[in-house]
Amino acid sequence: MPIPFRELDEPLDRNSAAFLRILERDGGFAAALLIVNACAEPLEFVYNTLELPATSLCPPGRLPGYAAARLVRSLFEAARGAPDVLVFLPEEAGSELFTRRIEMGIPAVALHPDGTWNWYGEEPESGSVASALIDRYQTTGTLLATADRAAAGLGLVLS
């Protein structure tokens, strides 16, 4: 006979955030998308790499933005989850990625290496799911740590 139980989840536990990392590596780029629940527990991890030829037909200086856009599009298409907010590091994504190359359908947060962050694009309303998730990660100290875990996961699959 099964043991009776019920889940004791909070309202936010059904929501998720995606943490994006884009890393330059020998001969190309690699990117990962780690989707986590409100407790920063992993729900999904997708990654992709892009090898670049020694000579590029891309205009000088445009190659990192081009590579990032191709990788991010592939991750967004491969991910099965539908996160409520995207967290990315602006120094990895570049200034054009979410302004001139990809239009986001969810709120986005630019996370800086020192742990500070700001809304990227239009800020969601206070009390929204996206805002509540970011506040929760910030209060529990998991915002920067989860971004680091996404990079560590990428390092593991590439080694």
N, CA, C and O of each residue as an XYZ file, in Angstrom:
636
protein
N       0.849     -1.174      0.000
C       0.000      0.000      0.000
C       0.898      1.243      0.000
O       1.816      1.336      0.816
N       0.643      2.208     -0.913
C       1.471      3.416     -0.968
C       1.289      4.282      0.277
O       0.231      4.283      0.906
N       2.326      5.003      0.607
C       2.281      5.925      1.743
C       1.639      7.222      1.285
O       2.092      7.815      0.306
N       0.594      7.681      1.968
C      -0.056      8.935      1.567
C       0.866     10.135      1.830
O       1.552     10.186      2.851
N       0.874     11.088      0.910
C       1.668     12.302      1.077
C       1.090     13.399      0.195
O       0.234     13.153     -0.654
N       1.578     14.615      0.418
C       1.267     15.723     -0.478
C       2.488     16.629     -0.537
O       3.225     16.773      0.438
N       2.679     17.223     -1.677
C       3.815     18.122     -1.889
C       3.587     19.420     -1.120
O       2.472     19.942     -1.096
N       4.621     19.933     -0.504
C       4.532     21.187      0.243
C       5.292     22.279     -0.507
O       6.220     22.882      0.031
N       4.899     22.523     -1.728
C       5.604     23.535     -2.503
C       5.010     24.917     -2.275
O       3.849     25.076     -1.899
N       5.857     25.903     -2.520
C       5.422     27.294     -2.436
C       4.952     27.724     -3.818
O       5.255     27.054     -4.806
N       4.221     28.823     -3.906
C       3.743     29.271     -5.220
C       4.861     29.456     -6.250
O       4.659     29.166     -7.429
N       6.033     29.932     -5.828
C       7.137     30.169     -6.764
C       7.799     28.877     -7.252
O       8.498     28.892     -8.265
N       7.591     27.773     -6.553
C       8.288     26.540     -6.895
C       7.949     26.015     -8.286
O       8.673     25.171     -8.814
N       6.898     26.481     -8.873
C       6.529     26.033    -10.219
C       7.115     26.948    -11.299
O       6.893     26.731    -12.490
N       7.855     27.960    -10.882
C       8.443     28.905    -11.819
C       9.936     28.647    -11.954
O      10.538     27.950    -11.137
N      10.523     29.223    -13.004
C      11.935     28.939    -13.241
C      12.654     30.123    -13.881
O      12.039     31.048    -14.412
N      13.964     30.056    -13.807
C      14.833     31.057    -14.424
C      15.875     30.325    -15.256
O      16.272     29.205    -14.934
N      16.312     30.973    -16.330
C      17.355     30.417    -17.185
C      18.621     31.249    -17.010
O      18.582     32.477    -17.087
N      19.732     30.578    -16.776
C      21.023     31.231    -16.619
C      21.854     30.923    -17.858
O      22.135     29.763    -18.157
N      22.241     31.964    -18.569
C      22.967     31.834    -19.829
C      24.437     32.156    -19.616
O      24.778     33.158    -18.988
N      25.301     31.301    -20.141
C      26.744     31.565    -20.131
C      27.285     31.362    -21.541
O      26.915     30.407    -22.223
N      28.155     32.257    -21.969
C      28.785     32.179    -23.285
C      30.294     32.337    -23.068
O      30.756     33.354    -22.551
N      31.037     31.329    -23.467
C      32.477     31.348    -23.232
C      33.243     31.214    -24.539
O      32.878     30.422    -25.408
N      34.301     31.991    -24.667
C      35.184     31.857    -25.814
C      36.165     30.736    -25.498
O      36.683     30.643    -24.385
N      36.414     29.889    -26.485
C      37.364     28.793    -26.292
C      38.215     28.664    -27.537
O      37.939     29.301    -28.553
N      39.236     27.855    -27.462
C      40.132     27.687    -28.604
C      39.346     27.319    -29.849
O      38.654     26.301    -29.882
N      39.457     28.138    -30.849
C      38.823     27.837    -32.126
C      37.336     28.122    -32.207
O      36.698     27.752    -33.192
N      36.767     28.766    -31.201
C      35.341     29.042    -31.291
C      34.733     29.507    -29.981
O      35.388     30.140    -29.153
N      33.457     29.172    -29.816
C      32.701     29.598    -28.651
C      31.860     28.432    -28.142
O      31.577     27.492    -28.885
N      31.465     28.497    -26.881
C      30.557     27.517    -26.290
C      29.556     28.288    -25.442
O      29.880     29.338    -24.887
N      28.339     27.761    -25.345
C      27.304     28.422    -24.552
C      26.456     27.375    -23.849
O      26.293     26.256    -24.337
N      25.922     27.754    -22.703
C      25.064     26.856    -21.932
C      23.882     27.634    -21.377
O      23.976     28.829    -21.097
N      22.779     26.934    -21.226
C      21.572     27.480    -20.621
C      21.169     26.519    -19.507
O      20.788     25.379    -19.769
N      21.255     26.983    -18.273
C      20.863     26.187    -17.115
C      19.536     26.740    -16.607
O      19.456     27.889    -16.173
N      18.501     25.913    -16.667
C      17.183     26.325    -16.179
C      16.995     25.719    -14.794
O      17.140     24.511    -14.605
N      16.671     26.575    -13.829
C      16.526     26.146    -12.443
C      15.169     26.570    -11.892
O      14.534     27.493    -12.403
N      14.737     25.875    -10.834
C      13.490     26.254    -10.177
C      13.758     27.385     -9.184
O      14.864     27.922     -9.137
N      12.768     27.739     -8.411
C      12.892     28.859     -7.474
C      13.919     28.593     -6.378
O      14.428     29.535     -5.771
N      14.228     27.333     -6.118
C      15.240     26.975     -5.113
C      16.619     26.827     -5.746
O      17.555     26.375     -5.086
N      16.755     27.200     -7.014
C      18.002     27.091     -7.783
C      18.412     25.644     -8.029
O      19.588     25.356     -8.253
N      17.447     24.745     -7.987
C      17.709     23.338     -8.298
C      17.557     23.148     -9.809
O      16.630     23.693    -10.409
N      18.459     22.378    -10.427
C      18.437     22.249    -11.886
C      17.205     21.523    -12.411
O      16.778     20.504    -11.868
N      16.648     22.077    -13.480
C      15.529     21.458    -14.181
C      15.964     20.987    -15.570
O      15.502     19.955    -16.058
N      16.859     21.755    -16.199
C      17.288     21.442    -17.558
C      18.630     22.111    -17.819
O      18.909     23.192    -17.301
N      19.456     21.456    -18.630
C      20.745     22.005    -19.022
C      20.951     21.707    -20.501
O      20.954     20.546    -20.909
N      21.122     22.741    -21.295
C      21.412     22.564    -22.719
C      22.669     23.360    -23.045
O      22.924     24.410    -22.455
N      23.446     22.848    -23.987
C      24.653     23.547    -24.381
C      24.919     23.304    -25.856
O      24.354     22.398    -26.468
N      25.791     24.130    -26.410
C      26.177     23.973    -27.796
C      27.537     24.635    -27.977
O      27.940     25.479    -27.176
N      28.228     24.250    -29.024
C      29.511     24.856    -29.355
C      29.480     25.329    -30.799
O      28.677     24.861    -31.606
N      30.352     26.247    -31.103
C      30.472     26.753    -32.467
C      31.958     26.869    -32.773
O      32.663     27.701    -32.203
N      32.412     26.029    -33.672
C      33.804     26.079    -34.113
C      33.894     27.063    -35.266
O      33.041     27.073    -36.154
N      34.914     27.876    -35.251
C      35.083     28.882    -36.294
C      36.312     28.569    -37.133
O      37.334     28.131    -36.605
N      36.217     28.790    -38.425
C      37.397     28.564    -39.269
C      38.498     29.569    -38.938
O      38.234     30.619    -38.352
N      39.722     29.243    -39.314
C      40.854     30.133    -39.039
C      40.653     31.497    -39.690
O      41.044     32.519    -39.125
N      40.057     31.519    -40.851
C      39.734     32.795    -41.493
C      38.220     32.931    -41.520
O      37.498     31.971    -41.792
N      37.772     34.096    -41.245
C      36.326     34.307    -41.169
C      35.876     35.289    -42.236
O      36.593     36.224    -42.593
N      34.698     35.058    -42.724
C      34.103     35.983    -43.683
C      33.320     37.087    -42.990
O      32.807     38.004    -43.632
N      33.236     36.982    -41.670
C      32.520     37.978    -40.876
C      33.367     39.258    -40.788
O      34.590     39.169    -40.682
N      32.748     40.434    -40.830
C      33.519     41.682    -40.703
C      34.310     41.716    -39.390
O      33.851     41.177    -38.383
N      35.477     42.335    -39.389
C      36.298     42.403    -38.174
C      35.510     42.980    -36.992
O      34.751     43.938    -37.141
N      35.705     42.389    -35.848
C      35.039     42.857    -34.635
C      33.611     42.370    -34.457
O      33.039     42.535    -33.380
N      33.027     41.778    -35.477
C      31.629     41.328    -35.392
C      31.512     39.847    -35.050
O      30.420     39.367    -34.749
N      32.609     39.131    -35.092
C      32.586     37.692    -34.901
C      32.028     37.260    -33.535
O      31.190     36.359    -33.499
N      32.450     37.857    -32.417
C      31.882     37.430    -31.133
C      30.363     37.598    -31.064
O      29.672     36.719    -30.550
N      29.839     38.705    -31.571
C      28.386     38.929    -31.555
C      27.651     37.954    -32.445
O      26.582     37.458    -32.087
N      28.215     37.680    -33.593
C      27.637     36.712    -34.526
C      27.603     35.319    -33.889
O      26.579     34.638    -33.931
N      28.721     34.905    -33.303
C      28.802     33.584    -32.664
C      27.826     33.485    -31.496
O      27.124     32.484    -31.359
N      27.777     34.512    -30.655
C      26.874     34.497    -29.500
C      25.424     34.375    -29.945
O      24.664     33.598    -29.367
N      25.032     35.127    -30.961
C      23.650     35.087    -31.444
C      23.297     33.702    -31.985
O      22.216     33.187    -31.697
N      24.180     33.100    -32.753
C      23.912     31.756    -33.289
C      23.772     30.738    -32.169
O      22.867     29.903    -32.193
N      24.663     30.805    -31.190
C      24.608     29.856    -30.080
C      23.353     30.047    -29.232
O      22.686     29.074    -28.881
N      23.036     31.276    -28.909
C      21.868     31.545    -28.059
C      20.585     31.103    -28.757
O      19.718     30.501    -28.125
N      20.455     31.389    -30.031
C      19.270     30.924    -30.774
C      19.158     29.403    -30.708
O      18.064     28.869    -30.521
N      20.276     28.708    -30.860
C      20.235     27.239    -30.821
C      19.832     26.735    -29.441
O      19.117     25.738    -29.333
N      20.281     27.412    -28.383
C      19.908     27.001    -27.020
C      18.432     27.254    -26.758
O      17.745     26.408    -26.185
N      17.944     28.418    -27.176
C      16.533     28.744    -26.978
C      15.638     27.754    -27.720
O      14.580     27.378    -27.218
N      16.053     27.336    -28.901
C      15.270     26.366    -29.667
C      15.331     24.971    -29.048
O      14.353     24.226    -29.116
N      16.452     24.611    -28.450
C      16.623     23.270    -27.886
C      15.968     23.114    -26.511
O      15.542     22.017    -26.149
N      15.887     24.189    -25.755
C      15.337     24.110    -24.396
C      13.858     23.751    -24.433
O      13.091     24.295    -25.228
N      13.475     22.837    -23.569
C      12.066     22.441    -23.490
C      11.311     23.238    -22.442
O      10.096     23.406    -22.539
N      12.025     23.727    -21.442
C      11.390     24.507    -20.391
C      11.037     25.905    -20.876
O      11.577     26.388    -21.871
N      10.133     26.537    -20.165
C       9.722     27.904    -20.478
C       9.982     28.773    -19.248
O       9.076     29.006    -18.448
N      11.222     29.253    -19.096
C      11.552     30.037    -17.896
C      10.823     31.374    -17.860
O      10.359     31.880    -18.882
N      10.737     31.926    -16.669
C      10.052     33.197    -16.457
C      10.986     34.391    -16.555
O      10.533     35.525    -16.711
N      12.300     34.141    -16.465
C      13.291     35.217    -16.521
C      14.611     34.632    -17.020
O      14.913     33.462    -16.783
N      15.394     35.464    -17.716
C      16.708     35.072    -18.200
C      17.761     35.880    -17.466
O      17.625     37.094    -17.318
N      18.811     35.211    -17.004
C      19.937     35.872    -16.349
C      21.167     35.653    -17.232
O      21.468     34.521    -17.610
N      21.870     36.725    -17.556
C      23.064     36.611    -18.395
C      24.134     37.579    -17.904
O      23.837     38.524    -17.173
N      25.360     37.344    -18.304
C      26.467     38.240    -17.986
C      26.726     39.127    -19.197
O      27.073     38.614    -20.261
N      26.568     40.452    -19.067
C      26.687     41.332    -20.223
C      28.058     41.274    -20.891
O      28.155     41.467    -22.102
N      29.123     41.010    -20.126
C      30.444     40.948    -20.752
C      30.594     39.703    -21.630
O      31.477     39.663    -22.487
N      29.759     38.701    -21.435
C      29.782     37.513    -22.292
C      28.829     37.657    -23.475
O      29.145     37.232    -24.587
N      27.684     38.244    -23.241
C      26.658     38.331    -24.284
C      26.904     39.477    -25.253
O      26.423     39.433    -26.385
N      27.629     40.483    -24.846
C      27.869     41.627    -25.721
C      26.711     42.603    -25.672
O      25.620     42.279    -25.203
N      26.968     43.796    -26.164
C      25.961     44.851    -26.048
C      24.829     44.731    -27.066
O      23.749     45.279    -26.848
N      25.055     44.030    -28.166
C      24.042     43.958    -29.223
C      23.125     42.751    -29.141
O      22.065     42.745    -29.768
N      23.502     41.736    -28.390
C      22.799     40.461    -28.469
C      21.294     40.603    -28.259
O      20.509     40.108    -29.068
N      20.887     41.265    -27.193
C      19.460     41.370    -26.893
C      18.865     42.721    -27.288
O      17.741     43.044    -26.904
N      19.614     43.502    -28.051
C      19.060     44.764    -28.546
C      18.929     44.764    -30.063
O      17.973     45.315    -30.609
N      19.898     44.140    -30.748
C      19.883     44.185    -32.215
C      19.792     42.808    -32.869
O      19.524     42.715    -34.067
N      20.010     41.741    -32.103
C      20.040     40.419    -32.728
C      18.895     39.502    -32.291
O      18.345     38.765    -33.109
N      18.537     39.546    -31.002
C      17.494     38.665    -30.475
C      16.557     39.487    -29.593
O      17.004     40.183    -28.681
N      15.271     39.403    -29.867
C      14.285     40.083    -29.032
C      13.766     39.078    -28.004
O      13.267     38.010    -28.356
N      13.893     39.439    -26.744
C      13.479     38.549    -25.661
C      11.968     38.609    -25.452
O      11.356     39.673    -25.547
N      11.378     37.448    -25.166
C       9.963     37.384    -24.858
C       9.697     37.294    -23.361
O       8.548     37.226    -22.926
N      10.786     37.295    -22.571
C      10.676     37.253    -21.106
C      11.594     38.323    -20.533
O      12.500     38.782    -21.229
N      11.386     38.734    -19.281
C      12.288     39.706    -18.668
C      13.709     39.145    -18.579
O      13.902     37.934    -18.473
N      14.692     40.033    -18.623
C      16.093     39.620    -18.565
C      16.842     40.443    -17.521
O      16.549     41.616    -17.293
N      17.812     39.791    -16.901
C      18.639     40.421    -15.879
C      20.095     40.353    -16.324
O      20.599     39.287    -16.679
N      20.763     41.503    -16.302
C      22.203     41.557    -16.553
C      22.897     41.403    -15.203
O      22.769     42.261    -14.330
N      23.632     40.305    -15.037
C      24.328     39.997    -13.788
C      25.804     40.324    -13.959
O      26.437     39.882    -14.918
N      26.343     41.087    -13.041
C      27.731     41.518    -13.123
C      28.599     40.639    -12.223
O      28.094     40.073    -11.254
N      29.904     40.514    -12.525
C      30.779     39.610    -11.766
C      30.830     39.880    -10.264
O      31.125     38.974     -9.485
N      30.546     41.117     -9.850
C      30.570     41.425     -8.418
C      29.253     41.069     -7.724
O      29.090     41.329     -6.532
N      28.313     40.473     -8.469
C      27.039     40.058     -7.881
C      25.935     41.091     -8.001
O      24.779     40.788     -7.706
N      26.264     42.307     -8.429
C      25.211     43.300     -8.653
C      24.492     42.960     -9.952
O      25.024     42.244    -10.800
N      23.291     43.476    -10.095
C      22.506     43.168    -11.289
C      21.554     44.310    -11.590
O      21.285     45.162    -10.743
N      21.054     44.307    -12.805
C      20.030     45.279    -13.188
C      19.136     44.640    -14.251
O      19.553     43.743    -14.983
N      17.915     45.119    -14.312
C      16.998     44.631    -15.343
C      17.507     45.099    -16.684
O      17.995     46.222    -16.815
N      17.399     44.260    -17.662
C      17.843     44.595    -19.010
C      16.599     44.758    -19.861
O      15.789     43.837    -19.970
N      16.449     45.903    -20.452
C      15.220     46.178    -21.181
C      14.161     46.668    -20.202
O      14.468     47.338    -19.216
N      12.925     46.326    -20.488
C      11.820     46.796    -19.660
C      11.778     46.037    -18.332
O      11.788     44.806    -18.306
N      11.731     46.784    -17.245
C      11.673     46.172    -15.913
C      10.265     45.657    -15.640
O       9.288     46.375    -15.851
N      10.155     44.405    -15.167
C       8.820     43.889    -14.858
C       8.239     44.580    -13.630
O       8.957     45.209    -12.853
N       6.948     44.454    -13.476
C       6.281     45.068    -12.322
C       6.767     44.449    -11.024
O       7.110     43.267    -10.981
N       6.796     45.236     -9.985
C       7.148     44.733     -8.664
C       6.117     43.677     -8.264
O       4.914     43.881     -8.429
N       6.587     42.573     -7.748
C       5.686     41.489     -7.369
C       5.436     40.489     -8.484
O       4.779     39.472     -8.264
N       5.953     40.765     -9.687
C       5.796     39.804    -10.785
C       6.605     38.550    -10.475
O       7.462     38.559     -9.591
N       6.331     37.478    -11.202
C       7.058     36.221    -10.997
C       8.551     36.433    -11.227
O       9.366     35.984    -10.422
N       8.921     37.112    -12.312
C      10.341     37.343    -12.617
C      11.018     38.113    -11.493
O      12.114     37.756    -11.059
N      10.372     39.155    -11.029
C      10.919     39.973     -9.949
C      11.051     39.162     -8.652
O      12.057     39.268     -7.951
N      10.045     38.363     -8.342
C      10.075     37.539     -7.128
C      11.183     36.488     -7.194
O      11.843     36.222     -6.189
N      11.391     35.890     -8.364
C      12.455     34.892     -8.508
C      13.828     35.523     -8.285
O      14.643     34.987     -7.534
N      14.085     36.650     -8.929
C      15.387     37.309     -8.779
C      15.591     37.741     -7.325
O      16.687     37.584     -6.788
N      14.562     38.279     -6.686
C      14.667     38.659     -5.273
C      15.009     37.442     -4.417
O      15.827     37.531     -3.502
N      14.384     36.316     -4.715
C      14.639     35.093     -3.933
C      16.069     34.617     -4.117
O      16.738     34.275     -3.142
N      16.551     34.590     -5.368
C      17.941     34.172     -5.605
C      18.914     35.124     -4.916
O      19.919     34.691     -4.351
N      18.617     36.410     -4.963
C      19.492     37.404     -4.337
C      19.528     37.205     -2.815
O      20.595     37.239     -2.202
N      18.359     36.999     -2.219
C      18.294     36.835     -0.751
C      18.952     35.552     -0.285
O      19.556     35.514      0.787
N      18.841     34.505     -1.079
C      19.428     33.222     -0.671
C      20.878     33.076     -1.115
O      21.511     32.061     -0.824
N      21.411     34.071     -1.814
C      22.803     34.023     -2.242
C      23.057     33.073     -3.401
O      24.192     32.646     -3.616
N      22.013     32.738     -4.147
C      22.183     31.771     -5.230
C      22.216     32.405     -6.621
O      22.347     31.685     -7.611
N      22.102     33.722     -6.725
C      22.067     34.363     -8.037
C      23.408     34.179     -8.769
O      23.445     33.597     -9.853
N      24.485     34.662     -8.191
C      25.799     34.535     -8.818
C      26.277     33.081     -8.797
O      26.916     32.623     -9.745
N      25.974     32.368     -7.734
C      26.402     30.964     -7.624
C      25.784     30.102     -8.719
O      26.441     29.199     -9.236
N      24.535     30.366     -9.077
C      23.880     29.583    -10.123
C      24.478     29.905    -11.487
O      24.626     29.013    -12.322
N      24.822     31.160    -11.720
C      25.501     31.524    -12.966
C      26.853     30.807    -13.046
O      27.253     30.350    -14.117
N      27.539     30.714    -11.931
C      28.815     29.981    -11.890
C      28.607     28.493    -12.154
O      29.428     27.857    -12.815
N      27.510     27.938    -11.639
C      27.215     26.511    -11.880
C      26.958     26.246    -13.356
O      27.328     25.188    -13.865
N      26.328     27.193    -14.051
C      26.095     27.028    -15.485
C      27.427     26.961    -16.227
O      27.593     26.139    -17.128
N      28.379     27.821    -15.855
C      29.702     27.802    -16.485
C      30.452     26.517    -16.130
O      31.140     25.942    -16.973
N      30.314     26.071    -14.878
C      30.975     24.824    -14.464
C      30.409     23.631    -15.220
O      31.155     22.735    -15.616
N      29.111     23.613    -15.421
C      28.482     22.534    -16.195
C      28.997     22.519    -17.612
O      29.246     21.454    -18.178
N      29.158     23.689    -18.187
C      29.684     23.779    -19.552
C      31.118     23.255    -19.588
O      31.501     22.535    -20.510
N      31.902     23.621    -18.582
C      33.277     23.117    -18.505
C      33.328     21.597    -18.414
O      34.192     20.963    -19.019
N      32.402     21.017    -17.660
C      32.360     19.563    -17.520
C      32.061     18.851    -18.829
O      32.722     17.871    -19.170
N      31.074     19.335    -19.562
C      30.702     18.646    -20.806
C      31.728     18.869    -21.915
O      31.789     18.089    -22.865
N      32.526     19.916    -21.803
C      33.537     20.193    -22.826
C      34.877     19.532    -22.558
O      35.736     19.470    -23.438
N      35.052     19.040    -21.341
C      36.368     18.439    -20.998
C      36.479     17.005    -21.458
O      37.511     16.367    -21.248
